[in-house]
Amino acid sequence: MNERAPQSSRRAASVAPRKNPTTGLWEFIVDLGPGPDAGGVWRERRQARRRGFATKVAAQEALDDLRGKARTGTFTYDSKQTVAGYLRGWLSDTLPATVRPATRFSYEQNLERHVIPRIGDMKLKQLTGPGLNRLYGQLLAPGANLRSPKRGLSPRTVQYIHTILHRAFKDAVRHGLLQSNPSDLADPPPSSAGQKAGMKVWTGPELSSFLQQSEAESDRDHPLWRLIAATGMRRGEALGLRWADIDLAAGTITVTRTLIIVDHLAQFGQPKTAAGARTIALDERTTAALRSHRARRAAERLSLGLGQASSDELAFADTSGDWLHPEAVSKRFDRRAKRYGLPHIGVHGLRHTWATLALRAGVHPRIVQQRLGHSTIAVTLGVYSHVTDGMDLGAAQQVAALFEPTVTNL
């Protein structure tokens, strides 16, 4: 039997099953109270109709079952809605307005590129955990990566897609469109596998080589590379800095916003987490590099007849003072690193390099967390577990040396 929203709210619901004089079969209409209809829209009054029961007892049992589900909030309509229809509606209508524009855009891109083309035509209610596992397997297989057709998506990306779907289907359950979340029964690649597979860093000598060669060539981006390498800042945070955020006298920078690109347009948003709004101390060489960079920018402005820069001007901008596209910055970094004969790590790899070097140097994880802007120390320890795990033996030996007697040769 099909469940459907009522055609007319004037049709009275029956208090008991009744026999259809034409077919001789039993049927009923039941009031379900307020809740979401088959399309997920909240209604003050909902009804469901059932027909075709051979006996009054069978009809009464179905009526009692529906009333029980309505009372416990487990009733769902037999919606014909597809996965594509639901996900697109979820993106436009249900996803909280508090979600950052870049996050919403990322959700949309991943769903439209990887999920909807593969399972979009399925009925929402047909989704199962094993079905999602098949989707994840397809995404990991060669050919799924649109930028590199011979490769699949990384485990980290597939795990991210799973996170998006879990959030979307959780709302479907909350709105009465699904009885349970199929993502709860799926097995995506573990996030730790994605992190370790994507973790690319330089050694101390490799980072030093890059910075020395960049400085020797008077690379215009050298202060930017040095700042990220010396602080572990995110690319968008560095590109969103204004001169008002940099205190050269005190040797500090204050992160208050980040530059993000949403559908090819630049926007300045809040830091990724609440802990992302932070003040970071600078070393002397990085402070000196920023001071030289500011003098260079002032000279450029004068040569172009732009006058003095305001404190709100971007610290890292093109010659006219306009924002730098993050992807263009990343490409310049990659080209330079390749020319220097260094392993490919990407600009974000500078952030990972700083954190890895800091932890290996014995910097307390709490300090690393604060400088990186992670929400909790658990996030830091989770992301860089490959570093902290290797420090276990050294810690054991250091502490043991504090209480073990010194052995001397007689």
C-alpha positions, 0 to 999 in steps of 0.5 A: 500500500502506498502512503501519501499526503492527503488530497484535501484537508476536508476529508474526514479521518475515520475512527475505525476501518470501513468496508468499501461497498464497491470493492468489498475490501476494508480501508481507513483514513487516519489523522497523524497530527502535525509533522513533515509531509512526504516532501519534508514540509511541516504540516499542522495536519497530516493524514494517511490512507490505506486500502485493500485489506481483506478483513476488518481485523487486518485493517484495524491492526494497520490503523493501530500501527500507524497511530503508534508510529505517529505517537513515537515519531517513527512514521515516514511517508512512502516518498517517491523522492529521489536522492538527487531531489532530496540532496538538492533541496537539503542544500538550498532549504535545510542546511543551516544558514550558519554554515560558512559559504565556503563549506556550503559550496564545498558540500554542493561541489562534492555532491554534484560531482561525485554522489548525484551522478552515481546514486541520484536516481535512486529513491531516497528510501532505497538507500542502505549501508552496503549501497553507500559502501559500493558508492565509496568503492567507486569513488576510490577506484581509478577514474573517479578523480575528475582532475586525474582520470587515472586515479580515484579520490583520496580516502580523506576525500571519500571520508569527507563525502561520507560526513556530508551524507551523514549530516544530510540523512540525519536531517532526513530522519529528523524530518520523517523522510527516513526511519534510520540513517543509512550512513550509520551502517556504512564503512567509509575509509578511516579518516586517519588513513586519509590524513596519513596518506595526504600528510606531506612535509619537508625536513628542516634542511629542505625547508631551509633550502627553499626559503634561502633560494626564494630569498636569494632570488628576491621572490616577491612571495618570499615573505608569504612563504616564510610567514606560513612556514614560521607560524603554521598559518592556513593559506587563507588566513595569511592571504586575509591579513591586513596591515592592521593585523600585524604588529611589527613592533611587538612581533605578533600577528592577529588572525581575525578572518580568512580569504575564501573563494566561493564560486570563483568570487573572493569573500572574507569569512571568519576563521575555520574554528572559534580557536582560529581567532588568535594572536601568534608570536613571530620570530625575528627573521620573519618580522624583518621579512614582513618589515621589508615587504611593507617597505617594498609595497609602499614603494610600489604604491608611490610608483603607481601614484596610489599614495600611502596604504591604509591600515586595512590594506591587505598585507599580501596583494597584487601591485594594485592592492587587490587580493591574491587568488589562493589557487594562483598562489599555490601554483606559484609555490608548486612551480618554485619548489619543483624548480628547486628540486624539492618534493611536492608538498603544496602550500598547506604542506608548509603548515604541516611541516611547521607542526611536525618540526615543532612537535619533534623539537619538543614544543608542547602540543598545547602550544602547537594547538594554539598556534595552529588554531585547532579547536582542541588539543585532541585534534592536534594529537590526532592529525599529527599522531604519526609524529607523537607516536614516534616520540613515545620511546624518547619520553620513556627514556627521558623520564627514566633518566630522572630517577634511575641511578647513574651507573659508573664504571669502576 
